[in-house]
């Protein structure tokens, strides 16, 4: 009869926390003897801007710098407009100047401007700037300035600051001129005044009021349309005065038998719309001297 001999008893593996700890220690020992190669990071660039608010027609300067993490062939710093209804950055900007470039800076159609940086070695630093002019007709709005170190395997596009475009306030610089001449005669001698209001721009004046102050007790006659007289004043009102255009009004001051001496008249812009940026040319004056009903002179 055969006899069966049982195999030696083998203890069962430990269970619970002890086993987990043993696996953790074994993993650490394996990791300690292994070398890992990290995937190279994208090249990193940074930007700053001269201002986050710029008026249409004005300029915006962007400074940039960074370091190429690996060799980059045909690199360039690109800029884009994001989160906007203004269109691509090249649609409403033009390049004024740039620096740090190895070739002429240019607008990439449908995208935005680019500053060429040439070939960059791994670890090579780069820097530069670009100045853009916002087109004068650009409507008010905002865009996110996006940027990217462009090259083979270049940097992912990043979001920079939000740029706000404003429209400059409308202005109309009105200048006032007043000229006087004597018109003497036996029947109706008088002093003749020509009031000229010139719009120096840059925008049209939608309204303007000019008031001439006469010597006390004097009342003007023969006024141009749009002008009214009261004792001691003449008020002329104008509308829709285009840039570089003139509004001309005339009036008279009669000369009486006893009117001997100086006649001083001052004309002043008393109101206008839009605002007038230059108050220095808002008034003018003319002085006449009457010596008799038939003799007068003006300066």
Secondary structure, DSSP 8 states (H G I E B T S, - for coil): ---------------THHHHHHHHHHHHHHHHT----------EEEEEES-SEEETTSEEEEEEEEE-SS-EEEEEEEEEEES-SS--HHHHEEEEEEES-SS--EEETTTEEEEEEEEE-TT-EEEEEEEEEE-TT--SEEEEEEEEEESTT----EEEEEEEEE----BEEEEEEEEEEEE--SS--EEEEEEEEEEEEES-EEEEEEEEE--TT---BS--TTEEEETTEEEEEEEEE-TT-EEEEEEEEE--TT--EEEEEEEEEEEEESB-S-GGGSEEEEEEEEEETTEEEE-
